[in-house]
């Protein structure tokens, strides 16, 4: 096999249908999903981008759902972190607004046979400190991502070795063909670091005041903890084909009601909403527009190995008893969809009909539990010998997390369990992914999860026994074998078949409990435009396209 991917132009990998949709939300809803009489309708265009900017802009204030935790994606990467890092750091490859794959620091990727991929590294890139981005720097970055314990190490699970094989080449050797490795290099696992900066910064790297170790079109100008973070256009950006429209972007953070107030008052010009339902607040605002786009995002309840949730019967019972319609109404104003799997439909970048048909046939995650569902759930609790047992579900205190946590408590009580909510400060909440001690304080935590690839296999690898986000609740050698076989399947139909088998096993065991799927949701002042409306904002340098809507 010799398969060359030339990255000078975008390489389409599929985004699904694009259409204009009207979003209808219910106001006056309670947590059980009953709605009042009034309806809110938002005409939200659905597609990968917003209209192109007509001119540059000096400064834009952009809202985040929380303060960034670190600029070191090998430690952690929250949505807030990635929204900033997307503009600051270049990656080996680059996701485009339509979720296609384009050029990054690599200009070409060639599978020379089933187990060797050669990246051609451009030689004209420079870091923010002015030093050149060498091929050796790229290799160092990849090795840092792949290191044991690094947040992105699972993206390198099939890698045997990486070496510089020419002045502008890196050859990666894998155990088998890896159908989605190239896509992974457009995510945080492909960020190119300046090793000299990271080594000089030591443990301080990634925090407020640390030096930039990146080469992107923007750099962090200041970070005032608890207040704001500002990025400014890097005038010496190496890629002269890119003309950033915004001179600076000031990031501030708040809960969703404060974000809505800031946008409505004109104090901020835009936000990618973590809660799609918050868009309902702008239905009557003629100064603000709402856009939605393709996304892999899904809200899930992630289980820990604290105790009770290591039993699949308990997880399945909770999934059967969870009122997803009520959550979609109460937390998202009806702008989210009850969902049966832990990854959104934006991941269906190939064989979409097969994935959709299989999704429709899935059981175990009803929109709204029926009496029969509750009876089955109670029987599962009885079979597990768990009647009267108690569990803890975490929340970071946001309205969305609280609604989901409360719905889980209600589900637990409806099937004979006791449950309580533990509130974890938002600044620490992302540590559930990296801190085993914190995970030991709760059995479940709700979160919005997404992947950088439009291939569901990029999610279902998380069920492998040794996956970094498999927190000890699921282990199946056959599942592990199928993951490896699916990674080796370069034929789309074959890979889809294997991935659907993984999906079925995941759902049958309720490894994580799916809640709702949410499209990417963007709210902007009518005075600015140009940015992606898809989930690409997590990895694509969206601020380069942000400018004025009027000449």
Secondary structure, 3 states (H helix, E strand, C coil): CCEEEECCCCECCCCCCCCEEEEEEECCCCCCCCCCCCEEEEEEEECCECCCCCECEEEEEEEECCCCCCCCCCCCCCHHHHHHHHHHCCECEEECCCCCEEECCEEEEEEEECCEEEEEECCCCECCCCCECCHHHHHHHHHHHHCCCCCCHHHHCCEEEEEEEECCEEEEEECCCCCCHHHHCCCHHHECCCHHHHHHHHHHCCCCCCCCCCCCCEEEEEEECCCEEEEEECCCCCCCCCCCCEEEEEEEECCHHHHHHHHHCCCCCEEEECCHHHHHHHCCCCCEEEEEECCCCEEEEEECCCCHHHCHHHHHHHHHHCCHHHHHHHHHCCCCEECCCCCCHHHECCCHHHHHHHHHHCCCCCCCCCHHHHHHHHHHHHHCCCCCCEEEEEECCCHHHHHHHHHHHHHHHHCCCEEEEEECCHHHHHHHHCCHHHHCCCCEEEEEECCCCCECHHHHHHHCCCCCCCCCCCCCHHHHHHHHHHHCCCCHHHHHHHHHHHHHHHHHHCCEEEEEECCEEEEEECCEECCECCHHHHCCCHHHHCEECCC
